[in-house]
Amino acid sequence: MSSPVSLTQYLILKQREKGLIPGELRLLIEVVTRACKRISIAVSKGALGGVLGDNGTENIQGESQRKLDVIANETLLEANEWGGHLAAMASEEMDHSYTIPNRYPKGEFLLLFDPLDGSSNIDANISVGTIFSVLHLPEGATEPREEDFLQAGVHQLAAGYAIYGPSSQLVLTVGDGVACFTLDREAGSWTLTEDQLRIPETTREYAINASNQRHWEPPVHRYIGELLAGADGPRGANFNMRWVASMVADVHRIMTRGGIFMYPRDARTPDRLGKLRLLYEANPMAFIVEQAGGAATNGHQRIMEIEPQALHERVAVFLGSKEEVERVTSYHRDA
Ligand code: P6P
């Protein structure tokens, strides 16, 4: 039996044989995924680790922070600030971007992350995860500025998520397909368990928070209404629904068996284009989904082509099996 392939071997292959990634990017991904191992350990301790419950603080989103939100954020900051491969970092849990302190060397990359997505579920022992995205510092930039992060998703060099569930898994793309690694807790390494993941183009499963139905826009009402009509309706088929309310868990299900994930904008907050954040949730997930043959739009255009205007900008999200995303997007265009 051939020996298992580690994350490092996978990345060296991309670097050495395909010239796809520079050594510095490989090192960055290794540092980030090592931090994800530490977050996995903290999450898995649960009540025994004294890490559950509220931190008693709020983030810029106005959301109460869980203790594990802060722990995960600090773990990623501490792991990445000294290595010399980053110029700056941005996080859902921090109001502004974090420039690498002058006592450390600065590198050419920018790292963005949601350190613990779905953390409202953590006290119920439901899967949560870390989402990250890597951009290049704009050419000629010496001192990183917050606006340097405002790059469309097509400029991402790498994106990934770790899901802390029954097993901890890492799903990663560097632009050459999508690979999935499972955490071998005995060896302490991310081990390749699936390569070139593909999302089926068709599906009979959808994910949306149906309690928001009265707030949806007409194209979403039309699309969901057709799914609910089932075999006797215009789609001529019955559909199933899942909603974990942890984006990483819902997206990972889609990566493993197809489906469509939707978080539309709604009338509750007309000034907001959606709930999920563009730079460190929608863009990395869109990169991964597209690399696996899926699609990701905001109902009108590719998520990865949106030109960001603000660090914590929100966006509507329709992603997953290509045929369904194209259908619901066409309904928006028809409207
Ligand atoms: P709702 C978690 O808070 C999150 O940002 C995503 O992980 C998840 O998909 C969504 O919000 C759930 O939102 O409104 O259903 O609780």
Residues whose N, C-alpha, C, O or C-beta is under 5 A from the ligand:
A	BS01	P6P	D117 G118 N209 A245 S246 M247 V248
